[in-house]
Amino acid sequence: MSLTVAVKVTPKARHAGVLGIAPGKDGTPLLRLAVTEPPDQGRANDAVLRLLADRLGVAPSACTLLRGAGSREKLIRVDGDAGTLSARLAALGR
Protein backbone atom coordinates (compact mmCIF):
# COMPACT_ATOMS: atom_id res chain seq x y z
CA MET A 1 0.00 0.00 0.00
CA SER A 2 1.09 3.58 -0.45
CA LEU A 3 0.13 7.20 0.02
CA THR A 4 0.70 10.06 -2.42
CA VAL A 5 1.85 13.36 -0.89
CA ALA A 6 1.89 16.73 -2.65
CA VAL A 7 4.62 19.02 -1.33
CA LYS A 8 5.94 22.52 -1.93
CA VAL A 9 9.67 22.82 -1.32
CA THR A 10 11.92 25.69 -0.32
CA PRO A 11 15.51 24.75 -1.23
CA LYS A 12 18.57 26.46 0.27
CA ALA A 13 16.68 27.25 3.47
CA ARG A 14 18.51 28.16 6.65
CA HIS A 15 16.94 25.19 8.48
CA ALA A 16 15.31 22.01 7.21
CA GLY A 17 11.85 21.07 8.39
CA VAL A 18 8.10 21.00 7.89
CA LEU A 19 6.58 24.47 7.55
CA GLY A 20 2.88 23.58 7.51
CA ILE A 21 0.31 23.58 4.72
CA ALA A 22 0.10 25.98 1.75
CA PRO A 23 -2.17 26.17 -1.30
CA GLY A 24 -0.65 25.02 -4.58
CA LYS A 25 -0.99 26.72 -7.97
CA ASP A 26 -4.37 25.01 -8.47
CA GLY A 27 -5.52 25.55 -4.88
CA THR A 28 -4.71 22.01 -3.74
CA PRO A 29 -3.25 21.91 -0.21
CA LEU A 30 0.46 21.10 -0.21
CA LEU A 31 2.75 20.12 2.65
CA ARG A 32 5.44 22.82 2.84
CA LEU A 33 8.97 21.52 3.36
CA ALA A 34 12.28 23.37 3.64
CA VAL A 35 15.65 21.77 2.90
CA THR A 36 19.11 23.27 3.21
CA GLU A 37 20.48 21.73 0.02
CA PRO A 38 20.49 23.69 -3.27
CA PRO A 39 18.51 22.44 -6.27
CA ASP A 40 21.72 21.37 -8.03
CA GLN A 41 21.93 17.90 -9.60
CA GLY A 42 18.93 16.61 -7.64
CA ARG A 43 20.44 17.29 -4.21
CA ALA A 44 17.34 19.13 -2.97
CA ASN A 45 15.07 16.36 -4.27
CA ASP A 46 17.10 13.75 -2.38
CA ALA A 47 16.93 15.89 0.76
CA VAL A 48 13.15 16.22 0.40
CA LEU A 49 12.73 12.45 0.19
CA ARG A 50 14.96 11.90 3.23
CA LEU A 51 13.15 14.61 5.25
CA LEU A 52 9.70 13.26 4.42
CA ALA A 53 10.77 9.69 5.17
CA ASP A 54 12.18 10.78 8.52
CA ARG A 55 9.06 12.70 9.52
CA LEU A 56 6.74 9.87 8.46
CA GLY A 57 8.85 7.18 10.13
CA VAL A 58 9.67 5.17 7.02
CA ALA A 59 12.90 4.24 5.27
CA PRO A 60 14.12 6.73 2.64
CA SER A 61 13.75 3.96 0.04
CA ALA A 62 9.99 3.98 0.71
CA CYS A 63 9.72 7.48 -0.83
CA THR A 64 9.67 7.94 -4.60
CA LEU A 65 9.50 11.23 -6.50
CA LEU A 66 6.66 10.83 -9.02
CA ARG A 67 6.49 14.34 -10.46
CA GLY A 68 8.18 17.73 -10.13
CA ALA A 69 11.91 16.98 -10.23
CA GLY A 70 12.58 20.49 -11.58
CA SER A 71 9.78 22.28 -9.74
CA ARG A 72 9.11 23.45 -6.20
CA GLU A 73 5.80 21.56 -6.26
CA LYS A 74 6.34 17.80 -6.16
CA LEU A 75 4.30 14.63 -5.92
CA ILE A 76 5.83 11.87 -3.80
CA ARG A 77 4.69 8.28 -3.29
CA VAL A 78 5.33 6.88 0.19
CA ASP A 79 5.12 3.10 0.54
CA GLY A 80 3.66 1.74 3.77
CA ASP A 81 0.37 1.36 5.60
CA ALA A 82 -1.89 4.11 4.23
CA GLY A 83 -3.80 4.54 7.50
CA THR A 84 -0.68 4.98 9.59
CA LEU A 85 0.92 7.28 7.03
CA SER A 86 -2.24 9.40 6.77
CA ALA A 87 -2.32 9.89 10.54
CA ARG A 88 1.37 10.85 10.64
CA LEU A 89 0.89 13.20 7.69
CA ALA A 90 -2.07 14.91 9.35
CA ALA A 91 0.06 15.47 12.45
CA LEU A 92 2.79 17.09 10.32
CA GLY A 93 0.39 19.61 8.80
CA ARG A 94 -0.56 21.10 12.17
C-alpha positions as CSV (number, residue, x, y, z in Angstrom):
1,M,0.0,0.0,0.0
2,S,1.1,3.6,-0.5
3,L,0.1,7.2,0.0
4,T,0.7,10.1,-2.4
5,V,1.9,13.4,-0.9
6,A,1.9,16.7,-2.6
7,V,4.6,19.0,-1.3
8,K,5.9,22.5,-1.9
9,V,9.7,22.8,-1.3
10,T,11.9,25.7,-0.3
11,P,15.5,24.8,-1.2
12,K,18.6,26.5,0.3
13,A,16.7,27.3,3.5
14,R,18.5,28.2,6.6
15,H,16.9,25.2,8.5
16,A,15.3,22.0,7.2
17,G,11.9,21.1,8.4
18,V,8.1,21.0,7.9
19,L,6.6,24.5,7.6
20,G,2.9,23.6,7.5
21,I,0.3,23.6,4.7
22,A,0.1,26.0,1.7
23,P,-2.2,26.2,-1.3
24,G,-0.7,25.0,-4.6
25,K,-1.0,26.7,-8.0
26,D,-4.4,25.0,-8.5
27,G,-5.5,25.6,-4.9
28,T,-4.7,22.0,-3.7
29,P,-3.3,21.9,-0.2
30,L,0.5,21.1,-0.2
31,L,2.7,20.1,2.6
32,R,5.4,22.8,2.8
33,L,9.0,21.5,3.4
34,A,12.3,23.4,3.6
35,V,15.6,21.8,2.9
36,T,19.1,23.3,3.2
37,E,20.5,21.7,0.0
38,P,20.5,23.7,-3.3
39,P,18.5,22.4,-6.3
40,D,21.7,21.4,-8.0
41,Q,21.9,17.9,-9.6
42,G,18.9,16.6,-7.6
43,R,20.4,17.3,-4.2
44,A,17.3,19.1,-3.0
45,N,15.1,16.4,-4.3
46,D,17.1,13.8,-2.4
47,A,16.9,15.9,0.8
48,V,13.2,16.2,0.4
49,L,12.7,12.5,0.2
50,R,15.0,11.9,3.2
51,L,13.2,14.6,5.3
52,L,9.7,13.3,4.4
53,A,10.8,9.7,5.2
54,D,12.2,10.8,8.5
55,R,9.1,12.7,9.5
56,L,6.7,9.9,8.5
57,G,8.9,7.2,10.1
58,V,9.7,5.2,7.0
59,A,12.9,4.2,5.3
60,P,14.1,6.7,2.6
61,S,13.8,4.0,0.0
62,A,10.0,4.0,0.7
63,C,9.7,7.5,-0.8
64,T,9.7,7.9,-4.6
65,L,9.5,11.2,-6.5
66,L,6.7,10.8,-9.0
67,R,6.5,14.3,-10.5
68,G,8.2,17.7,-10.1
69,A,11.9,17.0,-10.2
70,G,12.6,20.5,-11.6
71,S,9.8,22.3,-9.7
72,R,9.1,23.4,-6.2
73,E,5.8,21.6,-6.3
74,K,6.3,17.8,-6.2
75,L,4.3,14.6,-5.9
76,I,5.8,11.9,-3.8
77,R,4.7,8.3,-3.3
78,V,5.3,6.9,0.2
79,D,5.1,3.1,0.5
80,G,3.7,1.7,3.8
81,D,0.4,1.4,5.6
82,A,-1.9,4.1,4.2
83,G,-3.8,4.5,7.5
84,T,-0.7,5.0,9.6
85,L,0.9,7.3,7.0
86,S,-2.2,9.4,6.8
87,A,-2.3,9.9,10.5
88,R,1.4,10.9,10.6
89,L,0.9,13.2,7.7
90,A,-2.1,14.9,9.4
91,A,0.1,15.5,12.4
92,L,2.8,17.1,10.3
93,G,0.4,19.6,8.8
94,R,-0.6,21.1,12.2
